[in-house]
Amino acid sequence: MFHTGRTWRIAPAASAVDLAHKLTRDPWTANSGFELEGYLFLNDSTGHEGVQEYAVVKKPSEKGTSFVHVKSMTIGRRHFEKALDLIQKSINGEYDKSEWARLQGELAERPKLEPAFPSLGAFINHLKDFPDLRGGKVIPIPR
């Protein structure tokens, strides 16, 4: 990860499809991150224009273990299929034991994370309004 001192605001992604839509439709601020199935997708870009870089970080599976940076991915707007493929491979663990992940290894310190929702109620409302249940319309995450 390039920005080790950054604090990311983490929002849940409902599915790999939901996350791929989010990453390819709109640019996200540099402190944006998403969580899906035990992985964090942290915006590691230097700016919010054009192509964005995301660090894929596997959360600890057990207490006392570390976060592991397993992949870095470059996502451009209108590259939905590529983004979906990278996300699915990430959450399926395909990068966990890769040479790249082995060389990057465990993060020296825990990433600084905070929730993207102001309250539990806002988060629950977001989950109730899951886009796949409403004809595929993507809901913007509050910033």
QUIGITA-V301815 format. One line per field, one symbol per residue. ss: DSSP state (H for helix, E for strand, - for the rest). phi: phi as a letter, one per 40 degrees, with the letter a starting at -180 (. if undefined). A space follows every 50 residues. Layout:
ss->???
phi->???
This chain:
ss->------EEEEEE---HHHHHHHHHH------EEEEE--EEEEE------- -EEEEEEE---------EEEEEEEE----HHHHHHHHHHHH-------HH HHHH-E-----EEEE----HHHHHHHHH--HHHH---------
phi->.cbcccbcccbcbcaccdcccdcbcbcbccbcabbafgbbbbcbccabcg cbbbccbccdcbcgcbcbcbabbbbbcgbdccccccccccccgccdbcdc ccccgcccbcccbaccbcacccccccccbdcccbggcccccdb
